[in-house]
Amino acid sequence: AAPAMSNGSYKVLAYDASGTLKGTINATVTSGKFSKNDKMILEPGTYTFVCLNDKVDYSGGVISVSQANAATARIGRTVKAISGPKAEVPFVMNHVGLRVRVSIEAMVNIPNNVKAKIIDNSGKAPTVVNYDPVTGTYSAGAVGALSESDDTFPDTGNDFSKEKYV
């Protein structure tokens, strides 16, 4: 089973088969469920539903995520036929950012404060990604250098790993 959605504010969008936006609601999730007041009225048909958490920007009809929100932005997409007066639309919320995992193993204890740095100074790293709700694909909305930061690892003996979203 998919994990329950996190508590918070979401935007749900409904697109018809031609890719035209047919409905939008601002929704609230509490204890993994949408509020009973979060309803959308649609004609019978098949729709692509997209759910965005509050770290995803939706403005001017464009869905985008900045590099600063790569770790926390989530998008869920469900295609569902609606035929009756009431239907529930489930979402599996997925990370938008790329997760990079650094792992170090050694025969001796690793000293405290070892640092790792991931850099792309080519100027071609996506700094904003745009999401196409109809196809479920991403494209670069803007490019630049990958924000550079030192990631410090704690002293945990002879094995540790750390994750970072970029």
C-alpha positions as a printed Julia matrix, in Angstrom:
166×3 Matrix{Float64}:
   0.0    0.0     0.0
   1.12   3.53   -0.71
   2.14   5.65    2.27
  -0.47   8.11    3.53
  -0.17  11.67    2.3
   1.46  14.11    4.71
  -0.69  16.65    6.51
  -0.77  19.99    4.75
  -2.07  22.09    1.9
  -2.32  20.75   -1.65
  -3.6   21.89   -5.02
  -5.47  19.35   -7.16
  -5.87  19.95  -10.91
  -8.03  17.98  -13.36
  -7.25  17.87  -17.09
  -9.51  16.31  -19.73
  -8.25  14.02  -22.51
  -7.33  17.02  -24.7
  -5.13  18.47  -21.93
  -7.54  21.27  -21.04
  -7.73  22.22  -17.36
 -11.3   21.46  -16.2
 -11.09  21.83  -12.44
  -8.91  23.1    -9.6
  -9.25  22.88   -5.84
  -7.1   23.91   -2.92
  -7.22  20.92   -0.6
  -6.22  20.08    2.96
  -4.93  16.7     4.11
  -5.27  15.69    7.75
  -4.37  12.21    9.04
  -3.65  11.09    5.46
  -7.09  12.04    4.08
  -8.5   14.95    2.14
 -11.07  17.09    3.93
 -14.69  16.16    3.19
 -15.09  19.71    1.83
 -12.45  19.14   -0.88
 -14.69  18.45   -3.87
 -14.51  19.08   -7.59
 -17.49  18.93   -9.96
 -16.68  17.42  -13.37
 -18.62  16.07  -16.33
 -18.35  12.29  -16.85
 -15.12  11.39  -18.67
 -11.52  10.38  -18.19
  -9.3   12.91  -16.46
  -5.68  13.29  -15.51
  -5.61  14.44  -11.9
  -2.46  16.07  -10.57
  -1.86  16.79   -6.89
   0.81  19.32   -5.86
   2.09  19.94   -2.37
   2.84  23.48   -1.19
   6.48  23.3    -2.35
   5.38  23.09   -6.0
   4.66  26.37   -7.79
   1.58  26.64   -9.98
   1.25  29.99  -11.71
   0.21  31.03  -15.18
  -0.82  27.44  -15.92
   2.77  26.21  -15.41
   3.73  23.64  -12.77
   7.33  24.12  -11.66
   9.75  23.36   -8.85
  12.82  25.4    -7.95
  16.12  23.81   -6.95
  15.6   25.15   -3.4
  12.46  22.97   -3.04
  13.86  19.83   -4.7
  13.98  17.88   -1.42
  10.44  18.63   -0.28
   8.36  19.1    -3.45
   5.94  16.25   -4.21
   3.69  15.63   -7.21
   1.09  12.89   -7.58
  -0.63  11.98  -10.86
  -3.63   9.71  -11.43
  -5.63   9.04  -14.6
  -9.2    8.06  -13.73
 -12.53   7.68  -15.49
 -15.33   9.54  -13.72
 -18.83   8.28  -14.43
 -20.92   8.6   -11.31
 -21.89  11.43   -9.0
 -19.03  10.67   -6.59
 -15.51   9.32   -7.04
 -12.41   9.22   -4.9
  -9.08   9.86   -6.59
  -6.05   8.32   -4.88
  -2.59   9.87   -5.22
   0.9    8.51   -4.69
   3.05  11.54   -4.03
   6.53  11.32   -5.59
   9.71  13.29   -5.0
  10.48  15.81   -7.71
  14.19  16.22   -6.98
  17.05  13.92   -7.81
  18.35  12.09   -4.74
  22.09  11.65   -4.51
  23.41   9.24   -1.9
  27.02   9.38   -0.73
  28.36   6.41    1.18
  31.8    5.92    2.71
  33.11   2.65    4.12
  36.54   2.18    5.67
  38.56  -0.42    7.56
  39.1    2.09   10.4
  36.81   4.62   12.06
  36.14   7.64    9.89
  36.9   10.96   11.59
  34.12  13.39   12.45
  33.12  16.16   10.01
  34.15  14.5     6.75
  32.71  16.67    3.96
  31.36  15.87    0.52
  30.52  18.39   -2.18
  28.42  17.85   -5.31
  28.98  20.51   -7.94
  27.87  21.17  -11.5
  29.36  24.45  -12.61
  28.71  23.81  -16.32
  25.74  26.17  -16.16
  23.52  23.41  -17.58
  22.04  22.0   -14.38
  18.26  22.51  -14.08
  17.59  25.18  -11.47
  13.85  25.06  -12.18
  12.01  22.05  -13.58
   8.63  22.27  -15.29
   6.15  19.42  -15.06
   3.79  18.47  -17.89
   0.68  17.13  -16.13
  -0.77  15.44  -19.21
   2.34  13.4   -20.07
   3.79  13.22  -16.55
   7.2   14.36  -17.79
   9.71  16.96  -16.61
  11.78  19.48  -18.56
  14.23  22.19  -17.6
  12.47  25.48  -17.0
  15.74  27.26  -16.26
  19.37  26.17  -16.13
  22.41  27.37  -14.23
  24.99  26.14  -11.75
  24.02  23.57   -9.16
  23.94  25.26   -5.76
  27.16  24.31   -4.05
  27.17  23.25   -0.41
  29.36  21.2     1.88
  27.6   18.21    3.37
  29.2   17.16    6.64
  29.04  13.58    7.8
  28.99  12.65   11.48
  31.41  10.23   13.14
  29.51   6.94   13.06
  32.34   4.44   13.13
  33.52   2.9     9.88
  30.36   3.18    7.76
  28.01   6.03    7.01
  25.86   7.42    4.26
  23.97  10.62    3.65
  21.32  11.65    1.15
  20.82  14.97   -0.55
  18.2   16.12   -3.02
  19.3   18.28   -5.92
